[in-house]
Amino acid sequence: MIKIKPIDFISVLKKSDVYIEQIYLNGGCYQFYKILRTMFPSAKPYINANKNHVVTMIDGYFYDITGKVFGNYLPLTKDDEKMCKKWSFSKNYWLYKECPNCEEPISS
C-alpha cells in the first residue's frame, strides 16, 4: 500500500475544483476533518479559540484545506462536536450561476 502524506492529499484535493477551499473554509471544516480521518485514521479534530474553525491533527501537525496550519487549537469537546456537525457551506452560501431547481440561468 502506498503511504500518502496529508499535505500531498490536501494539495490534490485543492486542485480538484476552484471552490474546494471556499467550501472547507466556510462551514465545511468539520466535514474536511472527517475526510482526513478516513484517509488518516489517527486524525483528531481540534478547534480554534473562537470556536469557528476546525483543524485536524495528524502526526503532531495541524491541517486544514489550506495545508499545514499553525496556532493554538483545543481538542474538540462533545459540545463542540454537536455545534460543528450543524455547520454547512451549502446552507449558508450560494455558488450557483443557475437555478439549482430548474437549471435556468440566474441574471444578476
Chimera marker file (.cmm) of the C-alpha trace (Angstrom):
<marker_set name="trace">
<marker id="1" x="0.000" y="0.000" z="0.000" r="1" g="1" b="0" radius="0.5"/>
<marker id="2" x="1.253" y="3.464" z="-0.913" r="1" g="1" b="0" radius="0.5"/>
<marker id="3" x="1.501" y="5.864" z="2.017" r="1" g="1" b="0" radius="0.5"/>
<marker id="4" x="0.427" y="9.368" z="1.096" r="1" g="1" b="0" radius="0.5"/>
<marker id="5" x="1.339" y="12.392" z="3.184" r="1" g="1" b="0" radius="0.5"/>
<marker id="6" x="-1.512" y="14.614" z="4.431" r="1" g="1" b="0" radius="0.5"/>
<marker id="7" x="-0.074" y="17.652" z="2.643" r="1" g="1" b="0" radius="0.5"/>
<marker id="8" x="0.025" y="15.756" z="-0.669" r="1" g="1" b="0" radius="0.5"/>
<marker id="9" x="-3.579" y="14.569" z="-0.285" r="1" g="1" b="0" radius="0.5"/>
<marker id="10" x="-4.723" y="18.125" z="0.522" r="1" g="1" b="0" radius="0.5"/>
<marker id="11" x="-2.830" y="19.508" z="-2.480" r="1" g="1" b="0" radius="0.5"/>
<marker id="12" x="-4.514" y="17.058" z="-4.870" r="1" g="1" b="0" radius="0.5"/>
<marker id="13" x="-7.950" y="17.749" z="-3.377" r="1" g="1" b="0" radius="0.5"/>
<marker id="14" x="-7.485" y="21.530" z="-3.645" r="1" g="1" b="0" radius="0.5"/>
<marker id="15" x="-6.725" y="21.156" z="-7.359" r="1" g="1" b="0" radius="0.5"/>
<marker id="16" x="-9.974" y="19.246" z="-7.946" r="1" g="1" b="0" radius="0.5"/>
<marker id="17" x="-12.160" y="22.374" z="-8.072" r="1" g="1" b="0" radius="0.5"/>
<marker id="18" x="-11.831" y="26.119" z="-7.762" r="1" g="1" b="0" radius="0.5"/>
<marker id="19" x="-14.425" y="26.191" z="-4.954" r="1" g="1" b="0" radius="0.5"/>
<marker id="20" x="-12.941" y="23.461" z="-2.745" r="1" g="1" b="0" radius="0.5"/>
<marker id="21" x="-11.021" y="25.838" z="-0.498" r="1" g="1" b="0" radius="0.5"/>
<marker id="22" x="-14.050" y="28.122" z="-0.081" r="1" g="1" b="0" radius="0.5"/>
<marker id="23" x="-16.261" y="25.199" z="0.891" r="1" g="1" b="0" radius="0.5"/>
<marker id="24" x="-13.911" y="23.828" z="3.533" r="1" g="1" b="0" radius="0.5"/>
<marker id="25" x="-13.090" y="27.251" z="4.990" r="1" g="1" b="0" radius="0.5"/>
<marker id="26" x="-16.699" y="28.462" z="5.222" r="1" g="1" b="0" radius="0.5"/>
<marker id="27" x="-18.744" y="25.857" z="7.036" r="1" g="1" b="0" radius="0.5"/>
<marker id="28" x="-17.165" y="22.653" z="5.797" r="1" g="1" b="0" radius="0.5"/>
<marker id="29" x="-14.084" y="22.436" z="8.018" r="1" g="1" b="0" radius="0.5"/>
<marker id="30" x="-15.574" y="19.749" z="10.290" r="1" g="1" b="0" radius="0.5"/>
<marker id="31" x="-16.538" y="17.725" z="7.213" r="1" g="1" b="0" radius="0.5"/>
<marker id="32" x="-12.970" y="18.146" z="5.968" r="1" g="1" b="0" radius="0.5"/>
<marker id="33" x="-11.722" y="16.661" z="9.242" r="1" g="1" b="0" radius="0.5"/>
<marker id="34" x="-13.981" y="13.650" z="8.598" r="1" g="1" b="0" radius="0.5"/>
<marker id="35" x="-12.492" y="13.211" z="5.128" r="1" g="1" b="0" radius="0.5"/>
<marker id="36" x="-8.974" y="13.393" z="6.525" r="1" g="1" b="0" radius="0.5"/>
<marker id="37" x="-9.891" y="10.892" z="9.252" r="1" g="1" b="0" radius="0.5"/>
<marker id="38" x="-10.986" y="8.451" z="6.549" r="1" g="1" b="0" radius="0.5"/>
<marker id="39" x="-7.604" y="8.769" z="4.829" r="1" g="1" b="0" radius="0.5"/>
<marker id="40" x="-5.584" y="9.052" z="8.048" r="1" g="1" b="0" radius="0.5"/>
<marker id="41" x="-7.274" y="7.054" z="10.864" r="1" g="1" b="0" radius="0.5"/>
<marker id="42" x="-5.115" y="8.672" z="13.586" r="1" g="1" b="0" radius="0.5"/>
<marker id="43" x="-6.552" y="12.133" z="12.731" r="1" g="1" b="0" radius="0.5"/>
<marker id="44" x="-8.046" y="14.107" z="15.614" r="1" g="1" b="0" radius="0.5"/>
<marker id="45" x="-10.264" y="17.229" z="15.435" r="1" g="1" b="0" radius="0.5"/>
<marker id="46" x="-9.213" y="20.472" z="17.110" r="1" g="1" b="0" radius="0.5"/>
<marker id="47" x="-10.957" y="23.838" z="17.248" r="1" g="1" b="0" radius="0.5"/>
<marker id="48" x="-9.699" y="27.409" z="17.467" r="1" g="1" b="0" radius="0.5"/>
<marker id="49" x="-10.329" y="29.662" z="20.484" r="1" g="1" b="0" radius="0.5"/>
<marker id="50" x="-13.158" y="31.483" z="18.682" r="1" g="1" b="0" radius="0.5"/>
<marker id="51" x="-14.873" y="28.127" z="18.151" r="1" g="1" b="0" radius="0.5"/>
<marker id="52" x="-15.453" y="28.836" z="14.474" r="1" g="1" b="0" radius="0.5"/>
<marker id="53" x="-12.877" y="26.673" z="12.677" r="1" g="1" b="0" radius="0.5"/>
<marker id="54" x="-11.875" y="23.026" z="12.956" r="1" g="1" b="0" radius="0.5"/>
<marker id="55" x="-8.427" y="21.792" z="12.045" r="1" g="1" b="0" radius="0.5"/>
<marker id="56" x="-7.122" y="18.251" z="12.007" r="1" g="1" b="0" radius="0.5"/>
<marker id="57" x="-4.112" y="16.951" z="13.892" r="1" g="1" b="0" radius="0.5"/>
<marker id="58" x="-2.198" y="14.214" z="12.101" r="1" g="1" b="0" radius="0.5"/>
<marker id="59" x="1.178" y="13.008" z="13.389" r="1" g="1" b="0" radius="0.5"/>
<marker id="60" x="1.595" y="16.094" z="15.583" r="1" g="1" b="0" radius="0.5"/>
<marker id="61" x="0.781" y="18.684" z="12.896" r="1" g="1" b="0" radius="0.5"/>
<marker id="62" x="-2.388" y="20.680" z="12.268" r="1" g="1" b="0" radius="0.5"/>
<marker id="63" x="-4.022" y="20.789" z="8.821" r="1" g="1" b="0" radius="0.5"/>
<marker id="64" x="-6.988" y="22.385" z="7.120" r="1" g="1" b="0" radius="0.5"/>
<marker id="65" x="-7.787" y="22.753" z="3.422" r="1" g="1" b="0" radius="0.5"/>
<marker id="66" x="-5.029" y="25.377" z="3.061" r="1" g="1" b="0" radius="0.5"/>
<marker id="67" x="-2.391" y="22.838" z="4.122" r="1" g="1" b="0" radius="0.5"/>
<marker id="68" x="-0.325" y="22.774" z="7.294" r="1" g="1" b="0" radius="0.5"/>
<marker id="69" x="-1.529" y="25.421" z="9.765" r="1" g="1" b="0" radius="0.5"/>
<marker id="70" x="-0.061" y="26.841" z="12.937" r="1" g="1" b="0" radius="0.5"/>
<marker id="71" x="-1.700" y="28.243" z="16.021" r="1" g="1" b="0" radius="0.5"/>
<marker id="72" x="-3.268" y="27.322" z="19.312" r="1" g="1" b="0" radius="0.5"/>
<marker id="73" x="-6.083" y="24.827" z="18.979" r="1" g="1" b="0" radius="0.5"/>
<marker id="74" x="-8.054" y="22.862" z="21.542" r="1" g="1" b="0" radius="0.5"/>
<marker id="75" x="-9.311" y="19.290" z="21.267" r="1" g="1" b="0" radius="0.5"/>
<marker id="76" x="-12.956" y="19.154" z="20.208" r="1" g="1" b="0" radius="0.5"/>
<marker id="77" x="-15.323" y="18.519" z="23.129" r="1" g="1" b="0" radius="0.5"/>
<marker id="78" x="-18.652" y="16.708" z="22.761" r="1" g="1" b="0" radius="0.5"/>
<marker id="79" x="-20.458" y="20.083" z="22.847" r="1" g="1" b="0" radius="0.5"/>
<marker id="80" x="-18.090" y="21.448" z="20.179" r="1" g="1" b="0" radius="0.5"/>
<marker id="81" x="-18.770" y="18.391" z="18.040" r="1" g="1" b="0" radius="0.5"/>
<marker id="82" x="-22.548" y="18.903" z="18.281" r="1" g="1" b="0" radius="0.5"/>
<marker id="83" x="-22.100" y="22.506" z="17.183" r="1" g="1" b="0" radius="0.5"/>
<marker id="84" x="-19.712" y="21.638" z="14.324" r="1" g="1" b="0" radius="0.5"/>
<marker id="85" x="-21.983" y="18.939" z="12.923" r="1" g="1" b="0" radius="0.5"/>
<marker id="86" x="-24.530" y="21.694" z="12.202" r="1" g="1" b="0" radius="0.5"/>
<marker id="87" x="-22.090" y="23.762" z="10.144" r="1" g="1" b="0" radius="0.5"/>
<marker id="88" x="-22.688" y="23.667" z="6.413" r="1" g="1" b="0" radius="0.5"/>
<marker id="89" x="-21.318" y="25.596" z="3.483" r="1" g="1" b="0" radius="0.5"/>
<marker id="90" x="-24.304" y="24.753" z="1.287" r="1" g="1" b="0" radius="0.5"/>
<marker id="91" x="-26.842" y="26.058" z="3.806" r="1" g="1" b="0" radius="0.5"/>
<marker id="92" x="-25.094" y="29.422" z="4.176" r="1" g="1" b="0" radius="0.5"/>
<marker id="93" x="-23.530" y="30.252" z="0.814" r="1" g="1" b="0" radius="0.5"/>
<marker id="94" x="-24.596" y="30.336" z="-2.820" r="1" g="1" b="0" radius="0.5"/>
<marker id="95" x="-22.281" y="29.148" z="-5.605" r="1" g="1" b="0" radius="0.5"/>
<marker id="96" x="-24.747" y="28.513" z="-8.397" r="1" g="1" b="0" radius="0.5"/>
<marker id="97" x="-24.824" y="30.522" z="-11.564" r="1" g="1" b="0" radius="0.5"/>
<marker id="98" x="-28.020" y="28.759" z="-12.488" r="1" g="1" b="0" radius="0.5"/>
<marker id="99" x="-31.127" y="27.870" z="-10.537" r="1" g="1" b="0" radius="0.5"/>
<marker id="100" x="-30.474" y="24.688" z="-8.525" r="1" g="1" b="0" radius="0.5"/>
<marker id="101" x="-34.060" y="23.555" z="-9.128" r="1" g="1" b="0" radius="0.5"/>
<marker id="102" x="-34.659" y="24.196" z="-12.817" r="1" g="1" b="0" radius="0.5"/>
<marker id="103" x="-31.143" y="24.994" z="-14.126" r="1" g="1" b="0" radius="0.5"/>
<marker id="104" x="-32.344" y="28.287" z="-15.651" r="1" g="1" b="0" radius="0.5"/>
<marker id="105" x="-29.650" y="30.986" z="-15.712" r="1" g="1" b="0" radius="0.5"/>
<marker id="106" x="-29.807" y="33.478" z="-12.865" r="1" g="1" b="0" radius="0.5"/>
<marker id="107" x="-29.423" y="37.037" z="-14.058" r="1" g="1" b="0" radius="0.5"/>
<marker id="108" x="-27.517" y="39.454" z="-11.893" r="1" g="1" b="0" radius="0.5"/>
<link id1="1" id2="2" r="1" g="1" b="0" radius="0.2"/>
<link id1="2" id2="3" r="1" g="1" b="0" radius="0.2"/>
<link id1="3" id2="4" r="1" g="1" b="0" radius="0.2"/>
<link id1="4" id2="5" r="1" g="1" b="0" radius="0.2"/>
<link id1="5" id2="6" r="1" g="1" b="0" radius="0.2"/>
<link id1="6" id2="7" r="1" g="1" b="0" radius="0.2"/>
<link id1="7" id2="8" r="1" g="1" b="0" radius="0.2"/>
<link id1="8" id2="9" r="1" g="1" b="0" radius="0.2"/>
<link id1="9" id2="10" r="1" g="1" b="0" radius="0.2"/>
<link id1="10" id2="11" r="1" g="1" b="0" radius="0.2"/>
<link id1="11" id2="12" r="1" g="1" b="0" radius="0.2"/>
<link id1="12" id2="13" r="1" g="1" b="0" radius="0.2"/>
<link id1="13" id2="14" r="1" g="1" b="0" radius="0.2"/>
<link id1="14" id2="15" r="1" g="1" b="0" radius="0.2"/>
<link id1="15" id2="16" r="1" g="1" b="0" radius="0.2"/>
<link id1="16" id2="17" r="1" g="1" b="0" radius="0.2"/>
<link id1="17" id2="18" r="1" g="1" b="0" radius="0.2"/>
<link id1="18" id2="19" r="1" g="1" b="0" radius="0.2"/>
<link id1="19" id2="20" r="1" g="1" b="0" radius="0.2"/>
<link id1="20" id2="21" r="1" g="1" b="0" radius="0.2"/>
<link id1="21" id2="22" r="1" g="1" b="0" radius="0.2"/>
<link id1="22" id2="23" r="1" g="1" b="0" radius="0.2"/>
<link id1="23" id2="24" r="1" g="1" b="0" radius="0.2"/>
<link id1="24" id2="25" r="1" g="1" b="0" radius="0.2"/>
<link id1="25" id2="26" r="1" g="1" b="0" radius="0.2"/>
<link id1="26" id2="27" r="1" g="1" b="0" radius="0.2"/>
<link id1="27" id2="28" r="1" g="1" b="0" radius="0.2"/>
<link id1="28" id2="29" r="1" g="1" b="0" radius="0.2"/>
<link id1="29" id2="30" r="1" g="1" b="0" radius="0.2"/>
<link id1="30" id2="31" r="1" g="1" b="0" radius="0.2"/>
<link id1="31" id2="32" r="1" g="1" b="0" radius="0.2"/>
<link id1="32" id2="33" r="1" g="1" b="0" radius="0.2"/>
<link id1="33" id2="34" r="1" g="1" b="0" radius="0.2"/>
<link id1="34" id2="35" r="1" g="1" b="0" radius="0.2"/>
<link id1="35" id2="36" r="1" g="1" b="0" radius="0.2"/>
<link id1="36" id2="37" r="1" g="1" b="0" radius="0.2"/>
<link id1="37" id2="38" r="1" g="1" b="0" radius="0.2"/>
<link id1="38" id2="39" r="1" g="1" b="0" radius="0.2"/>
<link id1="39" id2="40" r="1" g="1" b="0" radius="0.2"/>
<link id1="40" id2="41" r="1" g="1" b="0" radius="0.2"/>
<link id1="41" id2="42" r="1" g="1" b="0" radius="0.2"/>
<link id1="42" id2="43" r="1" g="1" b="0" radius="0.2"/>
<link id1="43" id2="44" r="1" g="1" b="0" radius="0.2"/>
<link id1="44" id2="45" r="1" g="1" b="0" radius="0.2"/>
<link id1="45" id2="46" r="1" g="1" b="0" radius="0.2"/>
<link id1="46" id2="47" r="1" g="1" b="0" radius="0.2"/>
<link id1="47" id2="48" r="1" g="1" b="0" radius="0.2"/>
<link id1="48" id2="49" r="1" g="1" b="0" radius="0.2"/>
<link id1="49" id2="50" r="1" g="1" b="0" radius="0.2"/>
<link id1="50" id2="51" r="1" g="1" b="0" radius="0.2"/>
<link id1="51" id2="52" r="1" g="1" b="0" radius="0.2"/>
<link id1="52" id2="53" r="1" g="1" b="0" radius="0.2"/>
<link id1="53" id2="54" r="1" g="1" b="0" radius="0.2"/>
<link id1="54" id2="55" r="1" g="1" b="0" radius="0.2"/>
<link id1="55" id2="56" r="1" g="1" b="0" radius="0.2"/>
<link id1="56" id2="57" r="1" g="1" b="0" radius="0.2"/>
<link id1="57" id2="58" r="1" g="1" b="0" radius="0.2"/>
<link id1="58" id2="59" r="1" g="1" b="0" radius="0.2"/>
<link id1="59" id2="60" r="1" g="1" b="0" radius="0.2"/>
<link id1="60" id2="61" r="1" g="1" b="0" radius="0.2"/>
<link id1="61" id2="62" r="1" g="1" b="0" radius="0.2"/>
<link id1="62" id2="63" r="1" g="1" b="0" radius="0.2"/>
<link id1="63" id2="64" r="1" g="1" b="0" radius="0.2"/>
<link id1="64" id2="65" r="1" g="1" b="0" radius="0.2"/>
<link id1="65" id2="66" r="1" g="1" b="0" radius="0.2"/>
<link id1="66" id2="67" r="1" g="1" b="0" radius="0.2"/>
<link id1="67" id2="68" r="1" g="1" b="0" radius="0.2"/>
<link id1="68" id2="69" r="1" g="1" b="0" radius="0.2"/>
<link id1="69" id2="70" r="1" g="1" b="0" radius="0.2"/>
<link id1="70" id2="71" r="1" g="1" b="0" radius="0.2"/>
<link id1="71" id2="72" r="1" g="1" b="0" radius="0.2"/>
<link id1="72" id2="73" r="1" g="1" b="0" radius="0.2"/>
<link id1="73" id2="74" r="1" g="1" b="0" radius="0.2"/>
<link id1="74" id2="75" r="1" g="1" b="0" radius="0.2"/>
<link id1="75" id2="76" r="1" g="1" b="0" radius="0.2"/>
<link id1="76" id2="77" r="1" g="1" b="0" radius="0.2"/>
<link id1="77" id2="78" r="1" g="1" b="0" radius="0.2"/>
<link id1="78" id2="79" r="1" g="1" b="0" radius="0.2"/>
<link id1="79" id2="80" r="1" g="1" b="0" radius="0.2"/>
<link id1="80" id2="81" r="1" g="1" b="0" radius="0.2"/>
<link id1="81" id2="82" r="1" g="1" b="0" radius="0.2"/>
<link id1="82" id2="83" r="1" g="1" b="0" radius="0.2"/>
<link id1="83" id2="84" r="1" g="1" b="0" radius="0.2"/>
<link id1="84" id2="85" r="1" g="1" b="0" radius="0.2"/>
<link id1="85" id2="86" r="1" g="1" b="0" radius="0.2"/>
<link id1="86" id2="87" r="1" g="1" b="0" radius="0.2"/>
<link id1="87" id2="88" r="1" g="1" b="0" radius="0.2"/>
<link id1="88" id2="89" r="1" g="1" b="0" radius="0.2"/>
<link id1="89" id2="90" r="1" g="1" b="0" radius="0.2"/>
<link id1="90" id2="91" r="1" g="1" b="0" radius="0.2"/>
<link id1="91" id2="92" r="1" g="1" b="0" radius="0.2"/>
<link id1="92" id2="93" r="1" g="1" b="0" radius="0.2"/>
<link id1="93" id2="94" r="1" g="1" b="0" radius="0.2"/>
<link id1="94" id2="95" r="1" g="1" b="0" radius="0.2"/>
<link id1="95" id2="96" r="1" g="1" b="0" radius="0.2"/>
<link id1="96" id2="97" r="1" g="1" b="0" radius="0.2"/>
<link id1="97" id2="98" r="1" g="1" b="0" radius="0.2"/>
<link id1="98" id2="99" r="1" g="1" b="0" radius="0.2"/>
<link id1="99" id2="100" r="1" g="1" b="0" radius="0.2"/>
<link id1="100" id2="101" r="1" g="1" b="0" radius="0.2"/>
<link id1="101" id2="102" r="1" g="1" b="0" radius="0.2"/>
<link id1="102" id2="103" r="1" g="1" b="0" radius="0.2"/>
<link id1="103" id2="104" r="1" g="1" b="0" radius="0.2"/>
<link id1="104" id2="105" r="1" g="1" b="0" radius="0.2"/>
<link id1="105" id2="106" r="1" g="1" b="0" radius="0.2"/>
<link id1="106" id2="107" r="1" g="1" b="0" radius="0.2"/>
<link id1="107" id2="108" r="1" g="1" b="0" radius="0.2"/>
</marker_set>
